[in-house]
Amino acid sequence: MKFKKNNWKQVRLSDVCEKTTSIDYRKQTGNFNYVDIGSINSELHRINEIQEIDWKNASSRARQVIYKGDTLFSTVRVNLERVALVEREIPNAIASTGFTVLRANKSLIDPLFLFYNSIAPKFLEKLIRLQVGTAYPAVTDKAVLNQEILLPPPSEQFQIAELFQSIETAIEQVQQQEKNLKALCKRLVDGFVSDKPTFGNLLKGKQLNKVSYCDVTEKLLRKIDPVSYGIERIVAGENLESEDFKIRTWGIVGKEFLGPAFHVLFKPGDILYGSRRTYLKKVALADFEGVCANTTYVIRADEKILLQDLLKYIMLSEKFTQYSIGVSKGSTNPYINWKDLDNFSFLIPDLKTQKEIAAILDSIIELIEQYKTQKQTLKNLKQKVLNEILG
């Protein structure tokens, strides 16, 4: 879809936006629906949470009346992209003064076209450069409203907004499929790792053996000097993502900080387990060689009894997670010692059945990965089109 920009006008947002309404929170009574900066899903650019609050307990920042079609633009830490479209009418809706409320003058600009301009990369980049402050860098409402955009005729505004909506709909559909598959995988894993294991028809009539975690696993503590060993990648706790077996980020030896604790070697096929805040379910299967800290356990299953490919799912189960939480120590940053896992017991079938179960779960994870890739491709397309059309 191509647009001739020679008939587009350059305008300031203040010229195409209406003035918004502020109220005195001290004179209000009853309840209201509050949207704060933390309520925004910065990935989807939508309102994620609405708090119902009594005006008696209201923050002094609860002042701005908002309506369907408004764009809420967070002026604090613009780089976090906490921008959202108010997609539906919310009764008694009030937004924090941490937002600039962009309300389209509908005779001049389409509300959706205005919203997509506010999340265009170049629009955000300009405002990021205008931020002041160190702890909480921010811009003013005036700075936002002073930004200039190119304004096409109304029919083209509608076409552009419709194009972006179609891409977003595709992203949401892929996300829903990914979510459904994750729920299916969790349901299967939790059913298998239970007091009465189930997994479709695979376990019917099968003898199950009860094993303890300490009898079927080994903690590998191969201490090395990563520089002399020639290791390139460092994996810290923050590089392990919740409920995601794949390690997607890492540091580089010699570039990032490498403390003395980062000396534990892991190899492809090893399981990495975050021993702090185990409720985060940080279980990863390494597909490269690297080093981690001794607070990240490197684990191998005794494959004469339990397959490594199945162990990773067992460690992601709700039963294993609740057990690890129960035996963790500390309150601020709870951690688990290796020996604390000794008494966790579970039931497993023969190795052939284990292989069949692991293969089914792996196929689901593979599909999830495909949806992740598809989602990222669509997001990249959206960013590219935003730049090309609205840049």
N, C-alpha and C positions, 0 to 999 in steps of 0.2 A: 504493500500500500504506500503510494507516494503522494506527497502533498507539495503544492507550489507555495513557497513561503513568501513570494513577492507581495501577496496581499495580506500578510500577517502584520499586525501592529505591535509595537513595543509599548508595554504599559507597566506601571507599578501595581503591585498587589493592592495598595491602598486605593487605587483608582477603580478597582473592580470588586472590592470587598465592602460589605456593609459594616457599620459600627456595631459592636456587640454590647450586650447588656451586663452590667455589673450590679450586684446587690449588696446590701449591708447585712452580713451574716448575723449580726447582733440583734437584728429586728425580726428574725424569722422564727417560726415555731413549727413543730411537727417533724416529720422525716423527709429526707431528700435522697436522691441517688447521686453518688459522688464518683467522679472519674479523676483519679490522680495519675501522676506520671508513671508510677509503678503498675498501673492498670493496663498499660499498652503492650501489646505483642509487637515488638519491633521487627520481627521477621515477616509477619503477615500484614503489618500496619493496620491492625484492628484493635478494638477495645476488648481486652481479655477478661476484665473483671469490673463489676460495678458494685460499690459498697452502699448499703442502705444505712444512713447515719441520722441520728437525731440532731437537730440544729443546736441543742444544748451542748453537744460534744463536738461541734464542728470546728475545724481548723480555720484560722483567719485567712487561709489561702482559698477557702471555698467561696468563691464570689461570682464566677462567670456562668451565666445561663447558656446552655447549649441546646441545639436542635438537630433534627435529622438533616444530613447534608453538610454539616459543619466539618471542617478539618481541624483537628487538634494538633498543633505543632509545638513539641517541647522545646523550650528555649534554653534548657540546661543540658550540657553535653550533647550538642547537636549530632556529633558523630555516632551516637547510639541509635539514631534514627527512630526516636519514639514519636512517631507521627501516625495518626489514626483518623479514619473516616468514621463519622457517626452514621451508621448504616440504617438505623431505625429510630423511630420516635421513642425517647426514654422519658417517662413522666418525671417531673420535678428534677431534671438533670442539671447538675452543677459541675463545672470543671475547675481544677486547680489553676491558680494564677501562674503556675509553672508552664502553662500553655499559652501560645498565641492562638486565639480562635479565629480561623479564617472562614468567614461567612460570605459566600458568593452573592453578588448582586446578579440575580438570575437573568436580568435583562441584558447583561454584558458578558457573563461567563458561566459556563456549565459547572455545577459543583464538583462533579467527578473530574472534569478537566483540570480544575483548580487543585484538587487533591493530588492528581498524578504529577502535576508540576512541582508540588511541595515535596515529593519523594524522588524527583529526578536527581541523579548523582551530581550534576553540575550546580544545581540549585543548593543542594546541601553543602557542597564544597565551598561555595562562596560564603555561606553563613559560618561554617567551621572556622574559616580564616578571620572572621569578625569577632569570634568569642574573646571575652576577657575574663581574667580570674585564673587561679591555679587549681585550688581544690575542687571547685565546681564551676568550670568555665561555662559561660553563658552569653547569649545575645539578648538584646532588648526586643520588645514588641515592634518598636519603630524600625529596627534593623530588618526584621522579617518583612514588614509591610512595605519597606522601601525597595525590596527586591523587584527587579524587572523581569518580565516574561514576555514571550511572543504570543500574541493572541490571534488565532485564526478566526474565520467567520463561524457563526454558531453551528452550521451543518458539519463543518470539519471538526469542531470541538467534540461534537457528539460521536463522530466516527472514531476519533482518536481514543476517547474514553471507552468506547465499545471494544476497540482492539485490545486495550490493556485489560479490560474486564475478562475478555475471552482467554487471555494468557493466565490470568489469576484463577479463573475457573478450572483450567487444566491443571494448574499447580495444586489447587485444593482437592481435586479428584485423585491425583497421584498421592497426595498426603493421606487421604482417607484410605486408599488401598494399602498404603504402607502401615497405617495405624491398625487396620483390620488384620493384616498378616502378623504384626507384632502381638496383637491380642490372641490370635490363634496359637502362635508359638508359646506364649506364656501359659495358655490354658493346657496345652499338651505337656509342657515341662512340669508344671505344678501338679498335673494329674499323675505323671510318672513318678515324681519325687514326693510321695505321700505315704501314709500308713497303709493304704490299700492301692498300690500302683495300678494305673490304667493307661493304656495307649491304644485306643481302638481295639482291634482284634488281635494285635500282636502278642499281648501278654496272656491271652486266654489259654488255659491249660498248661502254662509254662511254670516251671519251678523257679522260685525266686530265692536268692541267697542274701541274707543280711550281712552287711559288712560295715566296718568302722572306717572313718575317713583316714585315720592314721595307718591302717593296714593296707590301703590301696593307693596311697599317694606318697610322694617324696618331695620335700622342699630342697631345691638345688641352690647351694650357696657357693658358686664358683667365683671367688674374689680375684679380680684382675686389675692391672693398670691399663685403662682403656687406650692411652696414648701408645704405649709400647706394644700393646696387643693389636693395634690398628683398627680399633672400633671407631665408627663415625657418629653413631646415633645414641642420644641420651633420651630415655623415657622417664619423665617425672610423673607424680600422681595426677597432675592436671592434664597430662596427655592421655590418660585413660578416661574414656567417656562412659557414663552410666548406661548399663544394659546394651553395650555395643562391643562385640568381640574384636572389631578391627581397630588397630592403632593408626590413627589418621594424622597425628601431629607428633613432632619430636624435636629435640634440640640437637645441636651439632657440637661434637667435642672440639674444644679450642676456640669456639665462637661464643657459645652460651656459658654461663657459670657452671662449673663442675666441682661440686663439693666433695669432700673425702668419702661421703656416704655412697656416692654413685660409683660403685665398683663391682656390682653384681652382674655377671654375664648372663644374658639370656640368648637363646637360639631359636630359629624357626621351629614352630610346633610346640614351644613351651607356653604354658598358661601363666599370665601375669595377674596377680590379685592384689588390689589395694587393701592393705590391712587397717587403714584408718577410715573411720566413718563408713563401715561396711554396708550401711543402709543404702549407700549410693550404688551398690551393685557394680563395682568396677572389676570386671572379669574380661581379660583380653587374650586372644590367641595370637602370639607373635608370628609374623610372616617375614621377619628380617632379624639380623643379629644386632644386639646393642647392649647397653648397660642401664641398670636402674638402681634406685636406692634400696637399702636393706629393708625399708618399710613396705616395699612392693615384693611380694613373695613370688618366686619363680617355681612352678610346680609341674611335676610329671606324674602320670598315673602308672601303676604297675599293670601293664597291658596284658599280662597273663590272666588278670582278673577283671580289670575295668579299662575300657577304651578311653584314650585321651580325648577323642572327639566327643564322647558322651560326658566325660567329667566336666567339661566347660559348661554344659547345660545344667548339670546337677548343681554346680556352684552358682548358677544364676537363678535357681529356683527360690520360691518364696520360703520354703521350709529351711533351706540352707541359710538364707539371709536372716530369717528370724532367729535361728540358732546362733549365728555369729553376732547378732546384735545383743542377744541375751548374755553372752559370755565376754563381751567387750568390756574394757576398763576405761575409766575416765569419763568426764561429763562434757567438757568443752570440746575436746578433739578425741573422741573415743577410739581406741585401737584394740586389736586382737593379737595375742601371741599365737605362734604356730601351734604350741601344745594345747591351746584352748580349743582347737578344732578336733582333737583326738576322739572325743566321745560322740561326735556326730555320726549317726548310723543311718543307713538307707538300704533299700532292697534293690537288687539288680538281677536281670536274667542272664542267660548264657551269652557268650561273646557274639554268636551269630545274630541273635535277636538285638543285642546292643548295637551292632553294626547297622541293622535295618532301621532302628529307631534314630540313630545319629544321622543316617542318610536322609531320612524324611525331614528332620529338623534342619539339617544343612541346606536342603533344597528350599525350605521356607526362607532361611536367612539369605540365600542367594537371590531369591525374588525380591526381598526387602532391599538388598543392595542395588538391584536393577532400578527399583522405584526411587531410591536415593539419587542415583545417577540421572534418571529422567527428570526428577524434581530440580536438580542443580542445573541441568541443561535449560529447562524452562525459565529458571530464575535468571540465568545468564542472558537468555534471549530477551527477557523483560528489561534488564538493565541496558542491553544494547539498543533496544528500540526506544527506551526512555531517552537515552543520550542522543540518538539519531534524530528523533522527532522533536524533543523538548530541550535538547542541550543548547 
